[in-house]
Amino acid sequence: MSEINYFQLEQGIRILELEDALSAARADAGSLKEELDSTKSLHEKDAAILKKTIQDLARLKSDINKLEKEKNLLHSLNPEKLKRSLHEQKRKTEEAKAALIELKNRTKEAHHKNQKEIQNLKATLYKLLTEEDFFAEIGCYRLMVSGFRFPDDTKSDKALTRIRVLNTITSESCVVKKVTTDGKVEIPTGMLLPPEVKQRVIQEWTALNYDKANPT
């Protein structure tokens, strides 16, 4: 084989590897988008709760104003009636204050929840973009959960939780298509893995897909 043809072959193989890596990244990005959509739905629910809280707060403030007016009016009443009315007013005021405190706490909790979800989402996105969303590291190899799907996947294959392996020195990566019952690790790209990495892949694959292999 001529030197030019050998270079073209190497270039073609690298292009295929890059296409596989891009497909894996797009799949991970798709999963993140679903998470973003889910978080957006939660924010909309929290916004509805916050709107109702503001309405309830306005109503309680109105009730407190009415009670204050009633208090001023009671000064002109007889002592016994005034005493009873003051007692009732005090009870209503305490209830209104307690409800107001509860509403403020609910509003604060809803805001805190939204902020926490946003921070978690940013952290997840950062890990995804910087290739730090790995759950195991063996030497220079990192193992990450992948939602990548192959064109020839069967229905049962699509239910699998796959593993992507990244070499942090060469940047070469691959998605494990399947681990057979006899312990064979199927990697379409032909990427070579050290024995200890392959053994860890088998171990993690078994744990991730235990429910699929042993349905109740």
N, C-alpha and C positions, 0 to 999 in steps of 0.2 A: 504494500500500500504506500502510495507516495506521501511525502511530508504534508502536502496541501490537503490531500483527502483525509489524512489522520487528524489534521487540525479541524477540518470541517466536521468530522465525526465527533470530536471532543466538544466542539461548539454546539452541535445538535443535542448532545446528551445534556449539556449545561442548560440549554433552553428548556428541555423537558423538565429538568429539576426545578428551574425557576417557575415554570407553569404549575407544577405540583405545589410549590411553596405558596404561590399566589392564590391557588384554589383553596388551600388550607386557611390562609389569612382571610379570604373572602367569607369562608364558612364561619370563622370565629367572629368576624364583623357582623355577619347576619344574626348570630346568637346574641351579640351585644345589642343590636337594634331591637330584637324582641324584648330584651330586658329593659331597654329605654322606653319602649311603648308601654310595657307593664307599669313602669315607674310613673309615666305620664298619667296613666289611668288612676293610680293611687293619688297623685297630686290633685287631679280633678275632684276626687271624692273629698279630699281634705279641704279643698277650696269651698265645696258645698257646705261642709261642716262649719268652716270659718264664717261663711256668709250668714248661716243660721245663728251662730254665736253672736255676731254683731247685731242682728235683729233682736235677739233675746236681751242683749245688753241694753239696747235703746228702750225696750219695753220696761225693763227693770228700773232704769233711770227715771222713766215717766212715773212709775209706781211710787218711787221714793219722793218725787216732787209732790205727788198727790198727798202722800202721808205727811209731808212737811206742812202743806196747806191745812190739812185736817188738824194737825197739832195746834196751829195758831188759832183755829176756830174753836177748839176745845177749851181754850182759856176762858171763854165767855159762858161756859156751861156750869151746871151745879157740881159740887165736889164729888159726889158719888159717881155720877155719870162720867165726870172727867177722869176719875181714877180708873174706871173700867176701860174707857176709851184709850187712855194712855197705856194701859197694860196691853191692849190689843194692838195698838200702834207699835209698841216696843217689839212685840212678837213678830209682826209683819216686817218691821225694819231689820230685825236679826235674820229672818228668813231671806229677805232681799239681799242683805250683805253676804250671807253664806252662798246664795246662788250666784252672786256677782263674782265672788272669789273663785267658785268652781268654774265659771265660764272663762275667767282670765287664765286659770290653770289649763283648761282644755285648749284655749287658743295658743298658749305658750308651748304645750306639748305637741300640737299639730305643727307649729312652726319648727320646733326642734326635730321632729320626725322627718319633715321635708328636707331640712338641712343635712341631717345624718344620711338620708338616702342619696342626696346629691353628692356628698363627699364619698360615700361608698362607690357610687357609680363612676366618679372621676378616678378613684383609686383603681377600680377594675379596668377602666379604659387605659390608664397609664401602664398598668402591668401588661395588658394585651399589646400595646404599641411598642413597649420596650422588651418584649419577649420574656417577661419576668413572671408570667402566670403559670409557672411550673409547680408540680407537686412533689417532684423527686429530682435529685441531682446526683449523678454518678460520674465523678471525674469531670470531664468537659461536656458530658451529655446531660441534657435536661429532658424530662418527660412532662408533657402537657396534655390535658384532656382536649380532644378535638371532636367537633361535630361534622367533620368532613364526610361526604358521601361519594362513593364511586358510581359511575354510570351503570355498572352491571349489578349493583346491590339488589338483593332480594328483599322481601318484606321483613324477614327476620334480621337480615344484615343491617337494615335501616334503624333497627332498634338498638344496635350495638353502641356502646360508648367507646370510641376509638382513642388511641394514644398517638401523639405526634412526638417524634424524637428530634432534638436539635443538637448539633455539634457546635458548641460556642466558639470553637477555634476556627473551623473552616466555614461556618454558617450553613453547612449542608443540613438538610432536614428531610424527614419522610413521615408519612402517616402509615401506621401499621394497619394493614387491611384486615387481618384475622390472625388469631392464634389457634391452631388446631388442637384437637384433644390429645394428640401425641407430642405436643409442645413445639410444633413448628411455627415460627414467626414469619408471616407472609408480608413482604415489603415489595410492592410493585417496582420501585425505583432501583432495587438492587443495592441499596445503601448497606454497607457492611457495619455490623455492630459488634463490639467486643462481647465475649461470653458473659461477663458480669452485667452488662447493660441488657443483653438479651434475656438473661434470667430475671432481671428486675421487671422487664416489660411483661414477661409471662406472668409473674406474680401479681403485678398491678392490673393486668388485663382480667385475670381470674376474679380479682376482688371487685373491679368495676362492673363486670358483666355476670356476676354470680346469679342475680335474680333472673336474667334472661336464660341462663343455662339450667337453672333449677326453679322453674315456675311452680307456684304453690297450687 
